Amino acid sequence: MRQVTSADYLYQDILEDTVPTDPQVRQDYWFDRCQSSHEESHLFGLFVELLHYNHFRITREVLHAWRSEPGGNADLVTRIAKKFEELPKDNRGSYFPWFLRHRNRFELPAGHESIPQAPSPMMQVRDMQAKARKYLAPEDQNKDFIDLTPFSKMHCFAFYSMTIVNGYPPPMNRDVCHWFDFGFVVCKDQHEEDTLGRMYNTMLFGSTSQLEYAESLESKTLAEFVKRRDPVCTFNEFWKAWERGKLMTIFNKCWPELTAENTYMTVEYCLLDRLRIFIEAETPRPSIWKLRHFLVMEDVSVESAVPEIAWAARDYGFSEILDTRTTLELRMFYSQLLKTAEPMETHCERMKGNLLQFADRHVDGMTLRVKKPLQGLSFVTSKVL
């Protein structure tokens, strides 16, 4: 049995359609040399074509062997270039020409002083906010971010500045969390989070991001295929709608009723149905949503969670007295349950004291370790948060 290599992890990322996050993969295959999310996407697209779609598909073993050659990065770049050049020029895609334009950067040996450094997180935040600042009202454009008032405006601007670069916030162990407040908690996996992030970008900035992506690739062909569309609201309309709990009225402008002409967008409409339930719920919201918040933060315990999240976790059977194995099994159980059962249906059964019986119909092989804390929930009044 051979040793697992960074090429194996890269291939797994390709299968999952996820830009690599593993530090070794990012170093071995140059993602840490990219200067923007667009560049990371271009490089990822190159490896997708090389390992997954190329007529002369390269295996993980071959890619690792190339990377291990004495010439290092220079040899790997040459090998990749030769493989693409075996294809007719019109069949090489848009990523390979971009790769050739930047090959000098990728040929440099690890640690070389000429390798461009990725912007620091603080610099990335400043750049995002600078890009988004022009969308503020004139009287706000020269204000520091923390001086924007009321809170809703400041909170929405922070989210707006992430969305403008086609990003979205991570879940945080905080009372105020953009990932929760803007509805990413309704997503079942990272792919749905990516989809919701793109939907926000389209709603707030129209086709700008797609055109910038095509420009970054220097691809006139791709730019011609971009469907031009304008934003459906201004920043002022956005933050005021969020403050009033009317965000779905803006989504409805961008995604009207599902018809025979737009059935190809069923993923987006399915997400919107769940998002509508969350956004339009009266506050405080049912604790099932904070339970989902708790579940996605694997390094957060009941003891370390902020009060609202900790209360929700306890509402569903977690506690400080559970041993580590039971806690892990309970986390896994809820993750499985919420992949097949709708959150509000789960919450209603919890309220009625029927969670154990309900879960038994949706999750196979429930262990006694899981059943015991669920049995203790039967007569506990559920909270809303």
C-alpha positions as CSV (number, residue, x, y, z in Angstrom):
1,M,0.0,0.0,0.0
2,R,1.5,3.3,-1.1
3,Q,1.9,6.4,1.0
4,V,-0.8,9.1,0.6
5,T,0.6,12.2,-1.1
6,S,-0.5,15.8,-1.6
7,A,-1.6,14.9,-5.1
8,D,-4.2,12.5,-3.6
9,Y,-5.6,15.4,-1.5
10,L,-5.6,17.6,-4.5
11,Y,-7.6,15.0,-6.5
12,Q,-10.1,14.7,-3.6
13,D,-10.6,18.4,-3.7
14,I,-11.2,18.2,-7.4
15,L,-13.8,15.5,-6.9
16,E,-15.5,17.7,-4.3
17,D,-15.1,20.9,-6.5
18,T,-13.4,22.7,-3.6
19,V,-10.3,24.9,-3.9
20,P,-7.6,23.2,-1.6
21,T,-7.2,24.4,1.9
22,D,-4.6,21.9,3.1
23,P,-1.3,23.8,3.6
24,Q,0.9,21.1,2.0
25,V,-1.3,20.9,-1.1
26,R,-1.4,24.7,-1.4
27,Q,2.4,24.8,-1.2
28,D,3.1,21.9,-3.5
29,Y,0.8,23.0,-6.2
30,W,1.3,26.8,-5.9
31,F,-2.1,28.0,-4.5
32,D,-0.2,29.9,-1.9
33,R,1.4,32.0,-4.7
34,C,-2.0,33.2,-6.0
35,Q,-2.8,36.8,-5.3
36,S,-6.6,36.6,-5.3
37,S,-9.5,34.2,-5.2
38,H,-9.9,34.6,-9.0
39,E,-6.3,33.3,-9.4
40,E,-6.9,30.4,-7.1
41,S,-9.9,29.5,-9.1
42,H,-7.9,29.7,-12.4
43,L,-5.2,27.4,-11.0
44,F,-7.7,25.0,-9.6
45,G,-9.4,24.9,-13.1
46,L,-6.1,24.0,-14.7
47,F,-5.7,21.0,-12.4
48,V,-9.3,20.0,-12.9
49,E,-8.7,19.9,-16.6
50,L,-5.4,18.1,-16.2
51,L,-6.5,15.4,-13.7
52,H,-10.2,15.0,-14.5
53,Y,-11.2,16.2,-18.0
54,N,-8.1,16.1,-20.1
55,H,-8.2,13.7,-23.1
56,F,-4.9,12.4,-21.8
57,R,-5.9,12.2,-18.2
58,I,-3.0,12.3,-15.7
59,T,-3.2,10.1,-12.6
60,R,-2.4,11.3,-9.1
61,E,0.7,9.0,-9.1
62,V,2.0,10.6,-12.3
63,L,1.4,14.1,-11.0
64,H,3.3,13.3,-7.8
65,A,6.1,11.8,-9.8
66,W,6.4,14.9,-11.8
67,R,6.5,17.1,-8.7
68,S,9.2,14.8,-7.2
69,E,11.6,15.2,-10.2
70,P,15.1,16.8,-9.5
71,G,14.1,19.9,-11.4
72,G,11.4,20.7,-8.9
73,N,8.8,23.3,-9.8
74,A,10.4,24.1,-13.1
75,D,10.1,20.5,-14.3
76,L,6.5,20.3,-13.0
77,V,5.5,23.4,-15.0
78,T,7.2,22.0,-18.1
79,R,5.4,18.7,-17.8
80,I,2.1,20.3,-17.4
81,A,2.7,22.6,-20.3
82,K,3.8,19.8,-22.6
83,K,0.7,17.8,-21.7
84,F,-1.7,20.6,-22.6
85,E,0.3,21.4,-25.8
86,E,-0.6,17.9,-27.0
87,L,-4.1,19.1,-27.4
88,P,-5.3,21.2,-30.4
89,K,-5.0,24.9,-29.5
90,D,-8.7,25.4,-29.5
91,N,-9.2,22.6,-27.0
92,R,-6.8,23.8,-24.3
93,G,-9.4,25.9,-22.4
94,S,-9.0,29.3,-20.8
95,Y,-6.9,28.3,-17.8
96,F,-3.9,27.0,-19.6
97,P,-3.1,30.4,-21.4
98,W,-3.4,32.1,-18.0
99,F,-1.0,29.5,-16.5
100,L,1.5,30.2,-19.3
101,R,1.4,33.9,-18.7
102,H,2.3,33.3,-15.0
103,R,4.6,30.3,-15.4
104,N,7.6,32.2,-14.1
105,R,5.9,32.6,-10.7
106,F,5.2,28.9,-10.5
107,E,8.7,27.8,-11.6
108,L,10.4,29.4,-8.7
109,P,11.7,27.0,-6.0
110,A,10.1,27.0,-2.6
111,G,11.3,29.9,-0.4
112,H,12.6,32.0,-3.3
113,E,12.6,35.7,-2.5
114,S,10.8,36.6,-5.7
115,I,7.7,34.6,-4.8
116,P,4.9,37.1,-4.3
117,Q,3.4,36.9,-0.8
118,A,-0.4,36.5,-0.5
119,P,-2.0,39.6,1.1
120,S,-2.4,39.3,4.9
121,P,-6.0,38.8,6.2
122,M,-6.0,42.4,7.5
123,M,-4.9,43.7,4.1
124,Q,-7.6,41.5,2.4
125,V,-10.3,43.1,4.7
126,R,-9.0,46.6,3.9
127,D,-9.0,45.9,0.2
128,M,-12.6,44.4,0.2
129,Q,-13.9,47.4,2.2
130,A,-12.2,49.9,-0.1
131,K,-13.8,48.2,-3.1
132,A,-17.2,48.2,-1.5
133,R,-17.0,51.8,-0.1
134,K,-18.1,53.4,-3.4
135,Y,-21.5,51.8,-2.9
136,L,-22.1,53.7,0.4
137,A,-24.0,56.9,0.4
138,P,-21.8,60.0,-0.2
139,E,-21.9,61.1,3.5
140,D,-20.6,57.6,4.6
141,Q,-17.9,57.0,2.0
142,N,-15.1,58.7,4.0
143,K,-16.1,57.2,7.4
144,D,-14.2,54.5,9.1
145,F,-16.1,51.1,9.0
146,I,-16.8,51.1,12.8
147,D,-18.3,54.6,12.6
148,L,-21.2,53.6,10.3
149,T,-24.5,53.9,12.1
150,P,-26.9,52.4,12.9
151,F,-25.5,48.9,13.8
152,S,-27.5,47.4,10.9
153,K,-25.7,49.5,8.4
154,M,-22.2,48.6,9.8
155,H,-23.1,44.9,10.0
156,C,-24.5,44.8,6.5
157,F,-21.5,46.7,5.1
158,A,-19.1,44.1,6.5
159,F,-21.1,41.3,4.8
160,Y,-21.4,43.4,1.6
161,S,-17.6,43.8,1.4
162,M,-17.1,40.0,1.6
163,T,-19.8,39.5,-1.1
164,I,-18.2,41.9,-3.5
165,V,-15.2,39.5,-3.9
166,N,-17.5,36.5,-4.2
167,G,-16.8,35.4,-0.7
168,Y,-18.9,34.6,2.3
169,P,-18.4,34.6,6.0
170,P,-17.4,31.6,8.1
171,P,-19.4,30.4,11.2
172,M,-18.1,32.1,14.3
173,N,-18.5,31.4,18.0
174,R,-20.0,34.9,18.6
175,D,-23.3,36.4,19.5
176,V,-23.2,38.4,16.3
177,C,-22.2,36.2,13.4
178,H,-22.6,37.1,9.7
179,W,-22.8,33.4,8.7
180,F,-25.8,33.0,10.9
181,D,-27.5,36.4,10.4
182,F,-27.5,36.2,6.6
183,G,-28.9,32.7,6.4
184,F,-25.9,30.5,5.6
185,V,-27.1,28.3,8.5
186,V,-29.8,26.9,6.3
187,C,-27.2,25.4,4.0
188,K,-26.6,21.6,4.2
189,D,-23.0,21.6,3.0
190,Q,-20.2,23.8,1.7
191,H,-21.5,23.6,-1.9
192,E,-24.8,25.1,-0.8
193,E,-22.9,27.8,1.0
194,D,-21.0,28.6,-2.2
195,T,-24.2,28.7,-4.1
196,L,-25.8,31.1,-1.6
197,G,-22.7,33.2,-1.6
198,R,-23.0,33.5,-5.4
199,M,-26.7,34.3,-5.2
200,Y,-25.9,37.2,-2.8
201,N,-23.2,38.4,-5.2
202,T,-25.5,38.3,-8.2
203,M,-28.3,40.0,-6.3
204,L,-26.1,42.8,-5.0
205,F,-23.6,43.3,-7.8
206,G,-25.2,41.8,-11.0
207,S,-22.8,40.4,-13.5
208,T,-19.8,42.4,-12.2
209,S,-18.0,39.5,-10.6
210,Q,-18.4,37.3,-13.6
211,L,-17.0,40.0,-15.9
212,E,-14.1,40.6,-13.5
213,Y,-13.4,36.8,-13.6
214,A,-13.3,36.8,-17.4
215,E,-11.1,39.9,-17.4
216,S,-8.7,38.2,-14.9
217,L,-8.4,35.2,-17.3
218,E,-8.1,37.7,-20.3
219,S,-10.8,35.6,-21.9
220,K,-12.9,37.5,-24.5
221,T,-14.8,34.3,-25.2
222,L,-15.9,33.9,-21.6
223,A,-16.8,37.6,-21.3
224,E,-19.1,37.2,-24.4
225,F,-21.0,34.4,-22.6
226,V,-21.6,36.4,-19.4
227,K,-25.3,37.4,-19.1
228,R,-25.2,41.1,-18.4
229,R,-27.4,42.0,-15.4
230,D,-27.6,44.9,-13.0
231,P,-27.8,44.8,-9.2
232,V,-31.4,44.6,-8.0
233,C,-30.9,47.0,-5.1
234,T,-28.6,49.6,-3.7
235,F,-26.6,49.2,-0.5
236,N,-29.1,51.4,1.4
237,E,-32.0,49.3,0.2
238,F,-30.1,46.1,1.2
239,W,-29.3,47.1,4.8
240,K,-32.7,48.6,5.4
241,A,-34.4,45.4,4.1
242,W,-32.2,43.3,6.4
243,E,-32.9,45.5,9.4
244,R,-36.7,45.1,8.8
245,G,-36.5,41.4,8.2
246,K,-37.6,42.0,4.6
247,L,-34.5,40.6,2.8
248,M,-36.6,38.1,0.8
249,T,-38.4,40.9,-1.0
250,I,-35.0,41.6,-2.7
251,F,-34.3,38.0,-3.4
252,N,-37.7,37.7,-5.0
253,K,-36.8,40.5,-7.5
254,C,-33.7,38.4,-8.6
255,W,-35.4,35.0,-8.5
256,P,-39.1,35.4,-9.3
257,E,-41.6,32.4,-9.2
258,L,-40.2,29.1,-10.4
259,T,-41.5,28.5,-14.0
260,A,-40.8,26.0,-16.8
261,E,-38.2,28.4,-18.2
262,N,-36.0,28.4,-15.0
263,T,-36.4,24.8,-13.8
264,Y,-32.6,24.5,-14.3
265,M,-32.2,26.7,-11.2
266,T,-33.9,24.2,-8.8
267,V,-30.9,24.2,-6.4
268,E,-31.2,28.0,-6.0
269,Y,-35.0,27.8,-5.5
270,C,-34.7,25.0,-2.9
271,L,-32.2,27.2,-1.0
272,L,-34.5,30.1,-1.2
273,D,-37.4,28.1,0.3
274,R,-35.3,27.3,3.3
275,L,-33.8,30.8,3.5
276,R,-37.3,32.3,3.5
277,I,-38.3,30.2,6.5
278,F,-35.3,31.4,8.4
279,I,-35.3,35.1,7.4
280,E,-39.1,35.6,7.8
281,A,-39.3,33.7,11.2
282,E,-40.2,35.9,14.1
283,T,-37.4,36.6,16.5
284,P,-36.3,35.1,18.7
285,R,-35.9,32.2,16.2
286,P,-36.4,28.5,17.1
287,S,-33.3,27.0,18.8
288,I,-32.8,24.4,16.0
289,W,-31.0,27.1,14.0
290,K,-28.5,27.7,16.8
291,L,-28.1,24.0,17.1
292,R,-27.0,23.9,13.4
293,H,-24.6,26.8,14.2
294,F,-23.1,24.7,17.0
295,L,-22.8,21.6,14.9
296,V,-20.7,23.2,12.2
297,M,-18.1,24.5,14.7
298,E,-16.4,21.2,15.5
299,D,-13.9,22.8,17.9
300,V,-16.6,24.5,20.0
301,S,-18.0,22.7,23.1
302,V,-21.0,23.5,25.3
303,E,-18.6,24.9,27.8
304,S,-16.8,27.2,25.3
305,A,-19.9,28.3,23.2
306,V,-21.4,31.7,23.6
307,P,-24.6,31.6,25.7
308,E,-27.2,31.5,22.9
309,I,-25.4,28.6,21.1
310,A,-24.8,26.7,24.4
311,W,-28.5,27.0,25.3
312,A,-29.5,25.6,22.0
313,A,-27.1,22.7,22.2
314,R,-28.4,21.8,25.7
315,D,-31.9,22.1,24.3
316,Y,-31.1,19.1,22.1
317,G,-29.3,17.0,24.6
318,F,-25.7,18.2,24.7
319,S,-24.3,19.0,28.1
320,E,-21.0,19.3,30.1
321,I,-21.5,15.9,31.7
322,L,-21.5,13.9,28.5
323,D,-18.3,12.0,27.8
324,T,-16.3,12.7,24.7
325,R,-17.5,9.6,22.8
326,T,-21.1,10.4,23.4
327,T,-20.7,14.0,22.4
328,L,-19.1,13.0,19.1
329,E,-21.8,10.4,18.4
330,L,-24.5,12.9,19.2
331,R,-22.9,15.5,16.9
332,M,-22.7,12.9,14.1
333,F,-26.3,11.8,14.7
334,Y,-27.7,15.4,14.4
335,S,-25.6,16.0,11.3
336,Q,-27.1,12.9,9.7
337,L,-30.6,13.8,10.8
338,L,-30.5,17.3,9.4
339,K,-29.3,16.1,6.0
340,T,-32.6,14.2,5.5
341,A,-35.1,16.0,7.8
342,E,-36.1,19.6,7.5
343,P,-35.0,21.7,10.5
344,M,-38.4,23.1,11.3
345,E,-40.0,19.7,11.2
346,T,-37.3,18.5,13.5
347,H,-37.9,21.4,15.8
348,C,-41.7,20.8,15.9
349,E,-41.1,17.1,16.9
350,R,-38.7,18.3,19.6
351,M,-41.3,20.7,20.9
352,K,-43.9,17.8,21.1
353,G,-41.4,15.5,22.9
354,N,-41.3,13.1,19.9
355,L,-37.7,13.7,18.8
356,L,-36.5,10.2,19.5
357,Q,-39.3,8.5,17.6
358,F,-39.0,11.0,14.8
359,A,-35.2,10.5,14.5
360,D,-35.6,6.7,14.5
361,R,-37.5,7.1,11.2
362,H,-34.7,9.2,9.6
363,V,-31.4,7.8,10.9
364,D,-30.4,4.2,10.8
365,G,-28.4,2.5,13.6
366,M,-28.9,5.0,16.4
367,T,-26.8,3.8,19.4
368,L,-27.8,3.7,23.0
369,R,-25.3,6.5,23.7
370,V,-27.4,8.7,21.4
371,K,-30.8,7.5,22.5
372,K,-30.2,8.2,26.2
373,P,-29.8,12.0,26.0
374,L,-32.7,12.1,23.5
375,Q,-34.9,10.3,26.0
376,G,-34.1,12.9,28.5
377,L,-35.6,15.6,26.3
378,S,-39.1,14.3,26.3
379,F,-40.4,16.7,29.0
380,V,-38.1,19.6,28.5
381,T,-39.7,22.8,27.2
382,S,-37.9,23.9,24.1
383,K,-36.4,27.4,23.9
384,V,-36.3,29.9,21.1
385,L,-33.2,32.0,20.4
